[in-house]
Amino acid sequence: MSRDVPNALRTRACELFGVEYPIVQTGMGWVSGAQLTAATSSAGGLGILASATMTLEELRSAIAKVKSRTDKPFGVNLLPNQPDASERLDLVISEGLKVASFAAAPRAEQVAKLNEAGVVTIVTVGAPRHAEKVAAMGVSAVIAQGGEGGGHTGTIPTSLLLPQVVDAAKGSDLVVLGAGGFFDGRGLAAALAYGADGIAMGTRFLLTAESQVPDNVTSIYLETPLTGTVVTSAIDGAPQRVIRTAMIDALEKSPGLLRFPKAAGNAVRFGRQAGVSMVDLAKTGLQMRKDQELSWAQMALAANAPMMTKAAMVDGDPDVGILPTGQVVGAIKDLPSVAELLGRIMDEAADVVNRLGGE
Ligand SMILES: Cc1cc2nc3c(=O)[nH]c(=O)nc-3n(C[C@H](O)[C@H](O)[C@H](O)COP(=O)(O)O)c2cc1C
């Protein structure tokens, strides 16, 4: 690599993931496919494939595609309670992948299995106690995602959550990455100043040349101001940050019971498409109900949510689909290649480190 990286930017995250830069491209359903993941890993970051919205066969072929484009380490993002989660873990292990990341706390036996196979585990957390809980299971790293982050998100801003999680991890080997609101090298330097080992970004990677989101939807993201997002539970019962569109306004106004029949129909379609039976979908829903105390109507909405994301992010129809995003969307105005983006972030962070450390 030609870039001269200061030692301050070569962190424990680089060592753990076997990458050049302490920057992770997170798993984003319908968005983090083989092209984006391969571009990130081959440019020196850690790319992660989003697998919850893929069938097992689609995941297998996406892994093969990434491998055909880069020999650098990459990861797969998993839902711990997906009905075929154990087959997916077996696939990650048999493919010899470096990293498995989880959108929510995995089960202890899942972590043990991955640890035994030498796969590095990452879990996204929204509170310091969650970091302590997963560290006790033997998880290697956490992504501390502040409320400004995209997709499902909490309420604590990154500026408060990150130092708390760093403190909670003190004295352990847990590697901590900051997420939610990062887009440039100043942010990377700031995360390191908080005591983190690197950053994880979703929205910034969604808006790159290698991301395959349809052009009309990309334009909506680029035009959205800092105030153009909203956190709503109307989609699947759990707070999710999305671009505020006419569809979201209408969804928020309609009573849950009216949303239910359409959601149930879409859930059936998603089940067919993803090769998941209604029994399995119901099992996932029941698990969610147990974890999050969702109502039956919310459960159908939860099963429906992936279809609504697909409608916008794959089919290019924002009138019926949802556009998950971080607030950071309002600070992003361009579509660089992933290599350009990573180079820019590393150069800016190096400047900050030199400026603060220098005379
Ligand atoms: C379109 C989109 C889809 C997402 N899907 C997932 C997902 O499937 N699994 C997951 O763990 N996180 C998901 N997230 C959250 C991101 O992985 C990441 O944690 C978040 O975007 C970080 O905040 P930022 O957007 O401010 O960078 C998604 C985010 C977006 C914007």
The ligand as an ORCA input file, in Angstrom:
! r2SCAN-3c Opt
* xyz 0 1
  C     -30.030      0.742      4.325
  C     -29.551      0.215      5.638
  C     -29.752     -1.122      5.945
  C     -29.255     -1.664      7.151
  N     -29.389     -3.011      7.393
  C     -28.752     -3.556      8.459
  C     -28.694     -4.984      8.622
  O     -29.244     -5.741      7.810
  N     -28.007     -5.483      9.693
  C     -27.344     -4.642     10.593
  O     -26.699     -5.148     11.528
  N     -27.418     -3.300     10.477
  C     -28.072     -2.745      9.418
  N     -28.064     -1.372      9.256
  C     -27.282     -0.535     10.199
  C     -25.867     -0.353      9.642
  O     -25.248     -1.601      9.544
  C     -24.974      0.583     10.485
  O     -24.828      0.065     11.788
  C     -25.495      2.010     10.527
  O     -25.873      2.403      9.223
  C     -24.431      2.965     11.074
  O     -24.854      4.287     11.049
  P     -24.523      5.322      9.839
  O     -25.536      5.051      8.791
  O     -24.670      6.668     10.471
  O     -23.130      5.045      9.344
  C     -28.584     -0.815      8.089
  C     -28.425      0.561      7.775
  C     -28.885      1.080      6.574
  C     -28.657      2.547      6.273
*
